[in-house]
């Protein structure tokens, strides 16, 4: 349920829940222009923090991050309808085969939206239950995705050499260990993004393992969405994001339907080496990730249930 609100507050260091709940998650730690999808979102933060403690107004003219596209973010119309189990709770950006920067890729193992201009995924969605987890070895066969449409640039593993970034998985290798083929598919470069090493090997990996522990130790099933946004430069021709996010809907064997009491884990963290080790330090709400990205997450869930689970 996408919500956009504008809040104006005087002074700096504003921390009231009513204010931060309506702003992108970066305000919980530190924001810069690489953390925003549009100038309009950056302007909301500047308007809320009049002292400009994040340095968004670099020339003092009252306009934040002027190089960003103006916004606001608008979703593509829902022209493509999928029967993929990995989109059972929604298609966050209405990805399909009409917009090359919101191009839907559906595989048996996951679904994702890809951007031709950024040469990187926008988001991915996948189920994790005991049927997806096994004991196969990590394949480590990073390679271009030959399934991308003609005319799309083919990112290669070599672009990451000496870049300062890891080849970060969105759909984790560890979530697809039942067969060699399932694991191998996660190494397609369309599922890989430039990820800061301390993020990839720290809180992001710990969150991935926490999810698998819920499945293997408690018998839970997970519906996972994860993605990136912002822009902090290029790795070869691939855009390095400023932020990474993930939403995990936790379903139990006793109740496999989403209801107002369903547990939802939402995190949004900087794609930075200056990062805390505990993923729980970056917990947020689905609503705030929607504000930051412009997506409509869990759009297939009834509105009254979305209202209950996306705000906590």
NUZARO-226557 format. One record per residue (C-alpha): residue number from 0; residue in one letter; z, y, x. Coordinates in nm, 3 decimals. Last residue first. Layout:
BEGIN
<pt vexke="NUM" sese="A" zz="Z" yy="Y" xx="X"/>
...
***
This chain:
BEGIN
<pt vexke="311" sese="X" zz="1.200" yy="-0.202" xx="0.458"/>
<pt vexke="310" sese="X" zz="0.927" yy="-0.001" xx="0.287"/>
<pt vexke="309" sese="X" zz="0.654" yy="-0.266" xx="0.279"/>
<pt vexke="308" sese="X" zz="0.861" yy="-0.535" xx="0.105"/>
<pt vexke="307" sese="X" zz="0.960" yy="-0.368" xx="-0.221"/>
<pt vexke="306" sese="X" zz="0.657" yy="-0.147" xx="-0.284"/>
<pt vexke="305" sese="X" zz="0.426" yy="-0.434" xx="-0.193"/>
<pt vexke="304" sese="X" zz="0.600" yy="-0.648" xx="-0.454"/>
<pt vexke="303" sese="X" zz="0.537" yy="-0.390" xx="-0.726"/>
<pt vexke="302" sese="X" zz="0.178" yy="-0.348" xx="-0.610"/>
<pt vexke="301" sese="X" zz="0.089" yy="-0.717" xx="-0.633"/>
<pt vexke="300" sese="X" zz="-0.007" yy="-0.866" xx="-0.294"/>
<pt vexke="299" sese="X" zz="-0.381" yy="-0.866" xx="-0.217"/>
<pt vexke="298" sese="X" zz="-0.349" yy="-0.537" xx="-0.026"/>
<pt vexke="297" sese="X" zz="-0.107" yy="-0.686" xx="0.226"/>
<pt vexke="296" sese="X" zz="-0.199" yy="-0.402" xx="0.463"/>
<pt vexke="295" sese="X" zz="-0.394" yy="-0.102" xx="0.340"/>
<pt vexke="294" sese="X" zz="-0.512" yy="0.056" xx="0.663"/>
<pt vexke="293" sese="X" zz="-0.500" yy="0.426" xx="0.757"/>
<pt vexke="292" sese="X" zz="-0.369" yy="0.332" xx="1.101"/>
<pt vexke="291" sese="X" zz="-0.057" yy="0.545" xx="1.153"/>
<pt vexke="290" sese="X" zz="0.037" yy="0.580" xx="0.785"/>
<pt vexke="289" sese="X" zz="-0.027" yy="0.210" xx="0.728"/>
<pt vexke="288" sese="X" zz="0.200" yy="0.127" xx="1.021"/>
<pt vexke="287" sese="X" zz="0.462" yy="0.346" xx="0.855"/>
<pt vexke="286" sese="X" zz="0.438" yy="0.164" xx="0.523"/>
<pt vexke="285" sese="X" zz="0.462" yy="-0.175" xx="0.693"/>
<pt vexke="284" sese="X" zz="0.800" yy="-0.069" xx="0.825"/>
<pt vexke="283" sese="X" zz="0.938" yy="-0.032" xx="1.178"/>
<pt vexke="282" sese="X" zz="1.080" yy="-0.257" xx="1.445"/>
<pt vexke="281" sese="X" zz="1.018" yy="-0.136" xx="1.799"/>
<pt vexke="280" sese="X" zz="1.363" yy="-0.196" xx="1.950"/>
<pt vexke="279" sese="X" zz="1.342" yy="-0.545" xx="1.799"/>
<pt vexke="278" sese="X" zz="1.083" yy="-0.632" xx="2.063"/>
<pt vexke="277" sese="X" zz="1.354" yy="-0.626" xx="2.331"/>
<pt vexke="276" sese="X" zz="1.220" yy="-0.559" xx="2.681"/>
<pt vexke="275" sese="X" zz="1.191" yy="-0.183" xx="2.640"/>
<pt vexke="274" sese="X" zz="0.866" yy="-0.024" xx="2.750"/>
<pt vexke="273" sese="X" zz="0.739" yy="0.195" xx="3.029"/>
<pt vexke="272" sese="X" zz="0.448" yy="-0.036" xx="3.109"/>
<pt vexke="271" sese="X" zz="0.269" yy="0.103" xx="2.807"/>
<pt vexke="270" sese="X" zz="0.078" yy="0.000" xx="2.499"/>
<pt vexke="269" sese="X" zz="0.341" yy="0.170" xx="2.287"/>
<pt vexke="268" sese="X" zz="0.504" yy="-0.040" xx="2.015"/>
<pt vexke="267" sese="X" zz="0.471" yy="-0.095" xx="1.641"/>
<pt vexke="266" sese="X" zz="0.664" yy="-0.378" xx="1.481"/>
<pt vexke="265" sese="X" zz="0.687" yy="-0.515" xx="1.126"/>
<pt vexke="264" sese="X" zz="0.881" yy="-0.827" xx="1.027"/>
<pt vexke="263" sese="X" zz="0.867" yy="-0.914" xx="0.656"/>
<pt vexke="262" sese="X" zz="1.116" yy="-1.139" xx="0.480"/>
<pt vexke="261" sese="X" zz="1.026" yy="-1.217" xx="0.120"/>
<pt vexke="260" sese="X" zz="1.282" yy="-1.085" xx="-0.130"/>
<pt vexke="259" sese="X" zz="1.032" yy="-0.892" xx="-0.345"/>
<pt vexke="258" sese="X" zz="0.810" yy="-1.203" xx="-0.370"/>
<pt vexke="257" sese="X" zz="0.539" yy="-1.361" xx="-0.157"/>
<pt vexke="256" sese="X" zz="0.483" yy="-1.722" xx="-0.256"/>
<pt vexke="255" sese="X" zz="0.576" yy="-2.021" xx="-0.039"/>
<pt vexke="254" sese="X" zz="0.924" yy="-2.056" xx="-0.183"/>
<pt vexke="253" sese="X" zz="1.125" yy="-2.363" xx="-0.083"/>
<pt vexke="252" sese="X" zz="0.920" yy="-2.431" xx="0.230"/>
<pt vexke="251" sese="X" zz="0.987" yy="-2.071" xx="0.341"/>
<pt vexke="250" sese="X" zz="0.745" yy="-1.785" xx="0.397"/>
<pt vexke="249" sese="X" zz="0.778" yy="-1.517" xx="0.665"/>
<pt vexke="248" sese="X" zz="0.525" yy="-1.231" xx="0.649"/>
<pt vexke="247" sese="X" zz="0.467" yy="-1.108" xx="1.005"/>
<pt vexke="246" sese="X" zz="0.325" yy="-0.760" xx="1.070"/>
<pt vexke="245" sese="X" zz="0.209" yy="-0.660" xx="1.419"/>
<pt vexke="244" sese="X" zz="0.130" yy="-0.338" xx="1.598"/>
<pt vexke="243" sese="X" zz="-0.015" yy="-0.215" xx="1.927"/>
<pt vexke="242" sese="X" zz="-0.036" yy="0.148" xx="2.039"/>
<pt vexke="241" sese="X" zz="-0.237" yy="0.365" xx="2.280"/>
<pt vexke="240" sese="X" zz="-0.542" yy="0.142" xx="2.280"/>
<pt vexke="239" sese="X" zz="-0.770" yy="0.076" xx="2.579"/>
<pt vexke="238" sese="X" zz="-1.133" yy="0.119" xx="2.474"/>
<pt vexke="237" sese="X" zz="-1.373" yy="-0.132" xx="2.632"/>
<pt vexke="236" sese="X" zz="-1.672" yy="-0.005" xx="2.831"/>
<pt vexke="235" sese="X" zz="-1.521" yy="-0.083" xx="3.170"/>
<pt vexke="234" sese="X" zz="-1.155" yy="-0.053" xx="3.082"/>
<pt vexke="233" sese="X" zz="-1.162" yy="0.281" xx="2.905"/>
<pt vexke="232" sese="X" zz="-0.918" yy="0.557" xx="2.819"/>
<pt vexke="231" sese="X" zz="-0.591" yy="0.596" xx="2.634"/>
<pt vexke="230" sese="X" zz="-0.717" yy="0.566" xx="2.278"/>
<pt vexke="229" sese="X" zz="-0.522" yy="0.512" xx="1.957"/>
<pt vexke="228" sese="X" zz="-0.501" yy="0.197" xx="1.750"/>
<pt vexke="227" sese="X" zz="-0.435" yy="-0.174" xx="1.785"/>
<pt vexke="226" sese="X" zz="-0.391" yy="-0.473" xx="1.559"/>
<pt vexke="225" sese="X" zz="-0.186" yy="-0.755" xx="1.419"/>
<pt vexke="224" sese="X" zz="-0.162" yy="-0.939" xx="1.090"/>
<pt vexke="223" sese="X" zz="0.039" yy="-1.258" xx="1.056"/>
<pt vexke="222" sese="X" zz="0.109" yy="-1.493" xx="0.766"/>
<pt vexke="221" sese="X" zz="0.385" yy="-1.721" xx="0.885"/>
<pt vexke="220" sese="X" zz="0.509" yy="-2.057" xx="0.760"/>
<pt vexke="219" sese="X" zz="0.873" yy="-2.155" xx="0.811"/>
<pt vexke="218" sese="X" zz="1.005" yy="-2.498" xx="0.905"/>
<pt vexke="217" sese="X" zz="1.317" yy="-2.361" xx="1.074"/>
<pt vexke="216" sese="X" zz="1.282" yy="-2.480" xx="1.434"/>
<pt vexke="215" sese="X" zz="0.905" yy="-2.516" xx="1.470"/>
<pt vexke="214" sese="X" zz="0.788" yy="-2.235" xx="1.243"/>
<pt vexke="213" sese="X" zz="1.062" yy="-1.980" xx="1.309"/>
<pt vexke="212" sese="X" zz="1.038" yy="-2.067" xx="1.679"/>
<pt vexke="211" sese="X" zz="0.666" yy="-1.988" xx="1.669"/>
<pt vexke="210" sese="X" zz="0.744" yy="-1.640" xx="1.536"/>
<pt vexke="209" sese="X" zz="1.007" yy="-1.576" xx="1.803"/>
<pt vexke="208" sese="X" zz="0.756" yy="-1.686" xx="2.067"/>
<pt vexke="207" sese="X" zz="0.505" yy="-1.422" xx="1.958"/>
<pt vexke="206" sese="X" zz="0.782" yy="-1.161" xx="1.947"/>
<pt vexke="205" sese="X" zz="0.887" yy="-1.251" xx="2.302"/>
<pt vexke="204" sese="X" zz="0.526" yy="-1.223" xx="2.420"/>
<pt vexke="203" sese="X" zz="0.498" yy="-0.872" xx="2.276"/>
<pt vexke="202" sese="X" zz="0.841" yy="-0.771" xx="2.408"/>
<pt vexke="201" sese="X" zz="0.765" yy="-0.856" xx="2.771"/>
<pt vexke="200" sese="X" zz="0.457" yy="-1.015" xx="2.927"/>
<pt vexke="199" sese="X" zz="0.204" yy="-0.824" xx="2.716"/>
<pt vexke="198" sese="X" zz="0.402" yy="-0.500" xx="2.705"/>
<pt vexke="197" sese="X" zz="0.491" yy="-0.506" xx="3.075"/>
<pt vexke="196" sese="X" zz="0.128" yy="-0.585" xx="3.160"/>
<pt vexke="195" sese="X" zz="-0.025" yy="-0.307" xx="2.951"/>
<pt vexke="194" sese="X" zz="-0.283" yy="-0.458" xx="2.719"/>
<pt vexke="193" sese="X" zz="-0.660" yy="-0.409" xx="2.730"/>
<pt vexke="192" sese="X" zz="-0.782" yy="-0.611" xx="2.430"/>
<pt vexke="191" sese="X" zz="-0.889" yy="-0.972" xx="2.371"/>
<pt vexke="190" sese="X" zz="-0.993" yy="-1.142" xx="2.045"/>
<pt vexke="189" sese="X" zz="-1.357" yy="-1.028" xx="2.080"/>
<pt vexke="188" sese="X" zz="-1.335" yy="-1.155" xx="2.438"/>
<pt vexke="187" sese="X" zz="-1.328" yy="-1.515" xx="2.318"/>
<pt vexke="186" sese="X" zz="-1.014" yy="-1.675" xx="2.460"/>
<pt vexke="185" sese="X" zz="-0.859" yy="-1.750" xx="2.118"/>
<pt vexke="184" sese="X" zz="-1.148" yy="-1.988" xx="2.045"/>
<pt vexke="183" sese="X" zz="-1.037" yy="-2.215" xx="2.330"/>
<pt vexke="182" sese="X" zz="-0.703" yy="-2.289" xx="2.165"/>
<pt vexke="181" sese="X" zz="-0.859" yy="-2.411" xx="1.843"/>
<pt vexke="180" sese="X" zz="-1.118" yy="-2.612" xx="2.035"/>
<pt vexke="179" sese="X" zz="-0.858" yy="-2.779" xx="2.256"/>
<pt vexke="178" sese="X" zz="-0.670" yy="-2.889" xx="1.946"/>
<pt vexke="177" sese="X" zz="-0.326" yy="-2.830" xx="1.793"/>
<pt vexke="176" sese="X" zz="-0.232" yy="-2.544" xx="2.027"/>
<pt vexke="175" sese="X" zz="-0.340" yy="-2.235" xx="1.834"/>
<pt vexke="174" sese="X" zz="-0.040" yy="-2.001" xx="1.805"/>
<pt vexke="173" sese="X" zz="0.023" yy="-2.021" xx="2.181"/>
<pt vexke="172" sese="X" zz="-0.321" yy="-1.879" xx="2.257"/>
<pt vexke="171" sese="X" zz="-0.209" yy="-1.574" xx="2.066"/>
<pt vexke="170" sese="X" zz="-0.430" yy="-1.404" xx="1.806"/>
<pt vexke="169" sese="X" zz="-0.431" yy="-1.054" xx="1.956"/>
<pt vexke="168" sese="X" zz="-0.463" yy="-1.178" xx="2.312"/>
<pt vexke="167" sese="X" zz="-0.417" yy="-0.937" xx="2.601"/>
<pt vexke="166" sese="X" zz="-0.643" yy="-0.940" xx="2.905"/>
<pt vexke="165" sese="X" zz="-0.388" yy="-0.760" xx="3.119"/>
<pt vexke="164" sese="X" zz="-0.436" yy="-0.399" xx="3.223"/>
<pt vexke="163" sese="X" zz="-0.418" yy="-0.221" xx="3.560"/>
<pt vexke="162" sese="X" zz="-0.798" yy="-0.220" xx="3.581"/>
<pt vexke="161" sese="X" zz="-0.821" yy="-0.416" xx="3.906"/>
<pt vexke="160" sese="X" zz="-1.024" yy="-0.682" xx="3.726"/>
<pt vexke="159" sese="X" zz="-1.041" yy="-0.616" xx="3.351"/>
<pt vexke="158" sese="X" zz="-1.418" yy="-0.573" xx="3.335"/>
<pt vexke="157" sese="X" zz="-1.456" yy="-0.921" xx="3.482"/>
<pt vexke="156" sese="X" zz="-1.349" yy="-1.088" xx="3.158"/>
<pt vexke="155" sese="X" zz="-1.667" yy="-0.963" xx="2.988"/>
<pt vexke="154" sese="X" zz="-1.731" yy="-0.737" xx="2.690"/>
<pt vexke="153" sese="X" zz="-2.063" yy="-0.807" xx="2.519"/>
<pt vexke="152" sese="X" zz="-2.203" yy="-0.483" xx="2.377"/>
<pt vexke="151" sese="X" zz="-2.321" yy="-0.516" xx="2.018"/>
<pt vexke="150" sese="X" zz="-2.698" yy="-0.489" xx="1.976"/>
<pt vexke="149" sese="X" zz="-2.740" yy="-0.834" xx="1.823"/>
<pt vexke="148" sese="X" zz="-2.434" yy="-0.925" xx="1.620"/>
<pt vexke="147" sese="X" zz="-2.128" yy="-1.079" xx="1.786"/>
<pt vexke="146" sese="X" zz="-2.124" yy="-1.460" xx="1.784"/>
<pt vexke="145" sese="X" zz="-2.184" yy="-1.488" xx="2.158"/>
<pt vexke="144" sese="X" zz="-1.827" yy="-1.375" xx="2.217"/>
<pt vexke="143" sese="X" zz="-1.795" yy="-1.313" xx="2.590"/>
<pt vexke="142" sese="X" zz="-1.568" yy="-1.549" xx="2.786"/>
<pt vexke="141" sese="X" zz="-1.205" yy="-1.617" xx="2.877"/>
<pt vexke="140" sese="X" zz="-1.164" yy="-1.990" xx="2.940"/>
<pt vexke="139" sese="X" zz="-0.787" yy="-2.011" xx="2.996"/>
<pt vexke="138" sese="X" zz="-0.769" yy="-2.343" xx="2.805"/>
<pt vexke="137" sese="X" zz="-0.392" yy="-2.345" xx="2.756"/>
<pt vexke="136" sese="X" zz="-0.298" yy="-2.710" xx="2.737"/>
<pt vexke="135" sese="X" zz="-0.274" yy="-2.898" xx="2.410"/>
<pt vexke="134" sese="X" zz="0.071" yy="-2.974" xx="2.270"/>
<pt vexke="133" sese="X" zz="0.067" yy="-2.894" xx="1.901"/>
<pt vexke="132" sese="X" zz="0.095" yy="-2.597" xx="1.667"/>
<pt vexke="131" sese="X" zz="-0.162" yy="-2.514" xx="1.397"/>
<pt vexke="130" sese="X" zz="-0.034" yy="-2.773" xx="1.148"/>
<pt vexke="129" sese="X" zz="0.324" yy="-2.656" xx="1.201"/>
<pt vexke="128" sese="X" zz="0.243" yy="-2.319" xx="1.046"/>
<pt vexke="127" sese="X" zz="0.080" yy="-2.001" xx="1.168"/>
<pt vexke="126" sese="X" zz="-0.173" yy="-1.818" xx="0.953"/>
<pt vexke="125" sese="X" zz="-0.408" yy="-1.553" xx="1.087"/>
<pt vexke="124" sese="X" zz="-0.518" yy="-1.189" xx="1.067"/>
<pt vexke="123" sese="X" zz="-0.680" yy="-0.972" xx="1.332"/>
<pt vexke="122" sese="X" zz="-0.711" yy="-0.596" xx="1.379"/>
<pt vexke="121" sese="X" zz="-0.940" yy="-0.332" xx="1.525"/>
<pt vexke="120" sese="X" zz="-1.107" yy="-0.552" xx="1.784"/>
<pt vexke="119" sese="X" zz="-1.273" yy="-0.410" xx="2.094"/>
<pt vexke="118" sese="X" zz="-1.604" yy="-0.265" xx="2.203"/>
<pt vexke="117" sese="X" zz="-1.494" yy="0.085" xx="2.093"/>
<pt vexke="116" sese="X" zz="-1.837" yy="0.166" xx="1.946"/>
<pt vexke="115" sese="X" zz="-1.903" yy="-0.182" xx="1.805"/>
<pt vexke="114" sese="X" zz="-1.558" yy="-0.209" xx="1.647"/>
<pt vexke="113" sese="X" zz="-1.431" yy="-0.550" xx="1.538"/>
<pt vexke="112" sese="X" zz="-1.231" yy="-0.669" xx="1.236"/>
<pt vexke="111" sese="X" zz="-1.070" yy="-1.011" xx="1.265"/>
<pt vexke="110" sese="X" zz="-1.031" yy="-1.347" xx="1.092"/>
<pt vexke="109" sese="X" zz="-0.856" yy="-1.653" xx="1.233"/>
<pt vexke="108" sese="X" zz="-0.885" yy="-2.021" xx="1.337"/>
<pt vexke="107" sese="X" zz="-1.169" yy="-2.137" xx="1.111"/>
<pt vexke="106" sese="X" zz="-1.356" yy="-1.824" xx="1.205"/>
<pt vexke="105" sese="X" zz="-1.437" yy="-1.504" xx="1.024"/>
<pt vexke="104" sese="X" zz="-1.562" yy="-1.194" xx="1.205"/>
<pt vexke="103" sese="X" zz="-1.567" yy="-0.878" xx="0.993"/>
<pt vexke="102" sese="X" zz="-1.731" yy="-0.568" xx="1.140"/>
<pt vexke="101" sese="X" zz="-1.541" yy="-0.244" xx="1.091"/>
<pt vexke="100" sese="X" zz="-1.720" yy="-0.037" xx="1.356"/>
<pt vexke="99" sese="X" zz="-2.054" yy="-0.197" xx="1.271"/>
<pt vexke="98" sese="X" zz="-2.007" yy="-0.100" xx="0.902"/>
<pt vexke="97" sese="X" zz="-2.192" yy="-0.312" xx="0.645"/>
<pt vexke="96" sese="X" zz="-2.100" yy="-0.670" xx="0.738"/>
<pt vexke="95" sese="X" zz="-1.744" yy="-0.672" xx="0.603"/>
<pt vexke="94" sese="X" zz="-1.407" yy="-0.516" xx="0.677"/>
<pt vexke="93" sese="X" zz="-1.216" yy="-0.379" xx="0.380"/>
<pt vexke="92" sese="X" zz="-0.976" yy="-0.216" xx="0.627"/>
<pt vexke="91" sese="X" zz="-0.665" yy="-0.430" xx="0.571"/>
<pt vexke="90" sese="X" zz="-0.840" yy="-0.735" xx="0.417"/>
<pt vexke="89" sese="X" zz="-0.563" yy="-0.886" xx="0.207"/>
<pt vexke="88" sese="X" zz="-0.294" yy="-1.148" xx="0.159"/>
<pt vexke="87" sese="X" zz="-0.532" yy="-1.446" xx="0.164"/>
<pt vexke="86" sese="X" zz="-0.737" yy="-1.303" xx="0.450"/>
<pt vexke="85" sese="X" zz="-0.662" yy="-1.589" xx="0.692"/>
<pt vexke="84" sese="X" zz="-0.728" yy="-1.840" xx="0.415"/>
<pt vexke="83" sese="X" zz="-1.089" yy="-1.724" xx="0.422"/>
<pt vexke="82" sese="X" zz="-1.246" yy="-1.699" xx="0.074"/>
<pt vexke="81" sese="X" zz="-1.398" yy="-1.361" xx="0.152"/>
<pt vexke="80" sese="X" zz="-1.526" yy="-1.071" xx="-0.052"/>
<pt vexke="79" sese="X" zz="-1.737" yy="-0.800" xx="0.106"/>
<pt vexke="78" sese="X" zz="-1.816" yy="-0.464" xx="-0.054"/>
<pt vexke="77" sese="X" zz="-1.459" yy="-0.330" xx="-0.066"/>
<pt vexke="76" sese="X" zz="-1.539" yy="0.037" xx="0.005"/>
<pt vexke="75" sese="X" zz="-1.467" yy="0.137" xx="0.365"/>
<pt vexke="74" sese="X" zz="-1.125" yy="0.291" xx="0.408"/>
<pt vexke="73" sese="X" zz="-1.077" yy="0.660" xx="0.476"/>
<pt vexke="72" sese="X" zz="-0.883" yy="0.799" xx="0.771"/>
<pt vexke="71" sese="X" zz="-0.804" yy="1.169" xx="0.735"/>
<pt vexke="70" sese="X" zz="-0.960" yy="1.266" xx="0.962"/>
<pt vexke="69" sese="X" zz="-1.045" yy="1.532" xx="1.219"/>
<pt vexke="68" sese="X" zz="-1.167" yy="1.317" xx="1.507"/>
<pt vexke="67" sese="X" zz="-0.944" yy="1.375" xx="1.812"/>
<pt vexke="66" sese="X" zz="-1.028" yy="1.636" xx="2.076"/>
<pt vexke="65" sese="X" zz="-0.804" yy="1.898" xx="1.912"/>
<pt vexke="64" sese="X" zz="-0.483" yy="1.708" xx="1.978"/>
<pt vexke="63" sese="X" zz="-0.257" yy="1.938" xx="1.776"/>
<pt vexke="62" sese="X" zz="-0.350" yy="2.285" xx="1.651"/>
<pt vexke="61" sese="X" zz="-0.092" yy="2.563" xx="1.665"/>
<pt vexke="60" sese="X" zz="-0.282" yy="2.769" xx="1.921"/>
<pt vexke="59" sese="X" zz="-0.045" yy="2.688" xx="2.207"/>
<pt vexke="58" sese="X" zz="-0.309" yy="2.550" xx="2.443"/>
<pt vexke="57" sese="X" zz="-0.163" yy="2.200" xx="2.477"/>
<pt vexke="56" sese="X" zz="-0.047" yy="2.156" xx="2.120"/>
<pt vexke="55" sese="X" zz="0.056" yy="1.787" xx="2.131"/>
<pt vexke="54" sese="X" zz="0.325" yy="1.840" xx="2.394"/>
<pt vexke="53" sese="X" zz="0.567" yy="1.585" xx="2.248"/>
<pt vexke="52" sese="X" zz="0.853" yy="1.833" xx="2.205"/>
<pt vexke="51" sese="X" zz="0.625" yy="2.057" xx="2.002"/>
<pt vexke="50" sese="X" zz="0.914" yy="2.288" xx="1.903"/>
<pt vexke="49" sese="X" zz="0.791" yy="2.277" xx="1.542"/>
<pt vexke="48" sese="X" zz="0.846" yy="1.904" xx="1.507"/>
<pt vexke="47" sese="X" zz="0.724" yy="1.837" xx="1.150"/>
<pt vexke="46" sese="X" zz="0.410" yy="2.049" xx="1.188"/>
<pt vexke="45" sese="X" zz="0.334" yy="1.887" xx="1.523"/>
<pt vexke="44" sese="X" zz="0.379" yy="1.541" xx="1.370"/>
<pt vexke="43" sese="X" zz="0.154" yy="1.622" xx="1.075"/>
<pt vexke="42" sese="X" zz="-0.100" yy="1.770" xx="1.316"/>
<pt vexke="41" sese="X" zz="-0.119" yy="1.443" xx="1.508"/>
<pt vexke="40" sese="X" zz="-0.198" yy="1.267" xx="1.181"/>
<pt vexke="39" sese="X" zz="-0.474" yy="1.517" xx="1.095"/>
<pt vexke="38" sese="X" zz="-0.620" yy="1.491" xx="1.446"/>
<pt vexke="37" sese="X" zz="-0.704" yy="1.129" xx="1.375"/>
<pt vexke="36" sese="X" zz="-0.627" yy="0.781" xx="1.507"/>
<pt vexke="35" sese="X" zz="-0.319" yy="0.890" xx="1.698"/>
<pt vexke="34" sese="X" zz="-0.127" yy="0.743" xx="1.992"/>
<pt vexke="33" sese="X" zz="-0.355" yy="0.875" xx="2.268"/>
<pt vexke="32" sese="X" zz="-0.255" yy="1.230" xx="2.172"/>
<pt vexke="31" sese="X" zz="0.102" yy="1.176" xx="2.285"/>
<pt vexke="30" sese="X" zz="0.407" yy="1.049" xx="2.105"/>
<pt vexke="29" sese="X" zz="0.747" yy="0.936" xx="2.233"/>
<pt vexke="28" sese="X" zz="1.019" yy="0.710" xx="2.095"/>
<pt vexke="27" sese="X" zz="1.075" yy="0.700" xx="1.718"/>
<pt vexke="26" sese="X" zz="0.797" yy="0.958" xx="1.674"/>
<pt vexke="25" sese="X" zz="0.550" yy="0.685" xx="1.778"/>
<pt vexke="24" sese="X" zz="0.608" yy="0.512" xx="1.442"/>
<pt vexke="23" sese="X" zz="0.372" yy="0.745" xx="1.251"/>
<pt vexke="22" sese="X" zz="0.541" yy="0.987" xx="1.007"/>
<pt vexke="21" sese="X" zz="0.667" yy="0.952" xx="0.648"/>
<pt vexke="20" sese="X" zz="0.969" yy="0.736" xx="0.732"/>
<pt vexke="19" sese="X" zz="1.049" yy="0.974" xx="1.017"/>
<pt vexke="18" sese="X" zz="1.136" yy="1.255" xx="0.777"/>
<pt vexke="17" sese="X" zz="1.351" yy="1.079" xx="0.519"/>
<pt vexke="16" sese="X" zz="1.522" yy="0.885" xx="0.798"/>
<pt vexke="15" sese="X" zz="1.645" yy="1.202" xx="0.966"/>
<pt vexke="14" sese="X" zz="1.570" yy="1.212" xx="1.336"/>
<pt vexke="13" sese="X" zz="1.446" yy="1.563" xx="1.408"/>
<pt vexke="12" sese="X" zz="1.468" yy="1.615" xx="1.782"/>
<pt vexke="11" sese="X" zz="1.319" yy="1.961" xx="1.757"/>
<pt vexke="10" sese="X" zz="1.353" yy="2.253" xx="1.521"/>
<pt vexke="9" sese="X" zz="1.219" yy="2.313" xx="1.173"/>
<pt vexke="8" sese="X" zz="1.089" yy="2.043" xx="0.944"/>
<pt vexke="7" sese="X" zz="0.763" yy="2.001" xx="0.754"/>
<pt vexke="6" sese="X" zz="0.677" yy="1.668" xx="0.594"/>
<pt vexke="5" sese="X" zz="0.327" yy="1.557" xx="0.491"/>
<pt vexke="4" sese="X" zz="0.288" yy="1.223" xx="0.316"/>
<pt vexke="3" sese="X" zz="0.026" yy="0.949" xx="0.338"/>
<pt vexke="2" sese="X" zz="0.083" yy="0.614" xx="0.167"/>
<pt vexke="1" sese="X" zz="-0.124" yy="0.298" xx="0.199"/>
<pt vexke="0" sese="X" zz="0.000" yy="0.000" xx="0.000"/>
***
